[in-house]
Amino acid sequence: LPGLFRGCQFHIFGNPRRYQVPGCATKDLMERLIKLGEGQLLSREPNIDSWKLNPVLPYYATRDLASGREFAECGQFLVYMPGERMPPKRVFDSPVNFITPMWFLDSISKFELVHPDTRPVFNPSSSW
């Protein structure tokens, strides 16, 4: 079977030390899990324009029956820590999927790309 994260591109946003939360995946662990799951690590914030030129959807993408929206209309994911600084508004205005470290644990334990509960709300005072 293909790896769980095949067709997914991930950027882990923010300070790596912030990911030292009990019960959550650390940044190092998330990076290893992404690679083991055949995902791609991005060293910079996702660039939706470059993704549009070469779109790749996650192999295990599912449809959200409630909204009819493809879970991964975009195969790019930005990992963030709730309550920490957020990325610039241009990233919020893109279809990038925002996920938390807990998302990894949930998705891996179920071997499916779990739908995030909510998309964070842009707050200019907490962005870079």
N, C-alpha and C positions, 0 to 999 in steps of 0.2 A: 504494500500500500504506500502511496505517497505520504510524505511527512505532513503533519497537521498544518504547518505554516507555509507549505508550498504555494508560491504566488503572492506571498505577503512581504511587504517591506516595512521595517520597523525603525523608528527613531526613539531612543530613550531620552526624554527631555529633562533638563535640569541637573542639579548636583547629585552625583552618585551616592554621596553619604546620606542623602534624604531617603534613599531606598532601603535603609537599614531598619525596617519596621518589623517587629515581631509578627510572625504569621504571614508575612508577605515575601515575595520573591525579591532577592537583592538584585542589583543591576548586573553583577557578574553572572548570577544564576539565570537571569532572563536572557542575557546574551548567549549563554550556552544552550538554553532551551530553544531559542530562535534558530540557532545553527543546526541543532540536532533535528529540529522539525522542518528543516529545509527552507527556512525563511531567510531573508536578506536583511542585514543590519545597515542602516543609513547613518553616516557620520554627521549629517546635517539634517535640519528640519526638512520634512517632505516638500518637494517642489511639484505641485500639481501640474504645472505646464509641461515638465519633462515626462511626467507619468502619462499625460494625455497622448504624447507622441508614441509611447510604447506601453499601452495599457495591459496589465496582467492582473487577472482576478484570482483570488484565492481558490485553490482547488476545492476546498470544502465550504465554499460560500453557500449560505442558505437564504431563503426568502422569509422575511418577517411577515407572517400572515395578517397581522393586525393592520400594518400600514401598507403592505404590498411592496415595500421597499426592499431592494436587494441589500442584504446585510453589508456586503462589500461592493458597493458601486465603484469603490476605489480600493485598490489593494494596499494602500498606504495606511499605516497605523502610527499614532504618536502616543507613547506611554507617558503619563504624567502622574504626579502625586497630588491627590486632592488637598487643597489648602495651601499649596506652594505656588510659586510664580508660574504664570501661564505663558504660552508662546504668543507671538505678535498676532494682531487682528487678521492679517492676511491669511494666516494658517486657519483661523476660526472660520473664515469665509469660504474655505475650500471643503471638498467632500471627504477630507481625511478623517479616518475613524479615531476617536479619542478613547483610550483605554487606560485602565489602572493596573498596577502589579497584581492585584487580586484576580483580574481577568485571566492572567496566565494560569494561575492555579485552577480556576474554575474550568477554563477551556481544556487544559491538559487532563484534568480528572475525568472529564466527560468525553474526551477526544472529539470535540466539536468546537467551532468558533462560536462562543456564546455571545448573544446580543448584549451590548452594553446597556445598562438600565437607563442612563441619561447621558446627554451630551453636555459638557460643562458650559456654563454661561460666560461669555467674554466680560472681563472686568478690566478696564484700562489701567487701573491703579496696580493690578497684580501682574501685568504683562511686562515683557522686556522692552 
